[in-house]
Amino acid sequence: MLVRYFAGARAAAGLDEQTVDLPAGATIGDLVAHLGEQHGGDLPRVLSLCSFLVDGTVARDPSTPLDGHRGVDVLPPFAGG
């Protein structure tokens, strides 16, 4: 699965995107835990504030399954004006 990071999530992860292999039945919560453990630093805190797009559809529930999906976009809160 391709994980793409944006804005502060990109800075915390130290990369724009990565491929992640998760076991069958994995959820958004599992992905967040995996990424936080893999990268450490500020990323776990940033991920706790993020929204996620799963194949372009907003996923707010950590129990959202990822089976059959190809990509997740990690979107931290944006300020604008």
GIVEN-V788130 format. One record per helix or strand of 2 or more residues. SS is the DSSP state (H for helix, E for strand). FROM is the first residue (numbers start at 0). TO is the last residue. If there is no record, write none. Layout:
ss=SS from=FROM to=TO
ss=SS from=FROM to=TO
//
This chain:
ss=E from=1 to=5
ss=H from=6 to=12
ss=E from=16 to=18
ss=H from=27 to=38
ss=H from=42 to=48
ss=E from=50 to=53
ss=E from=56 to=58
ss=E from=70 to=74
//
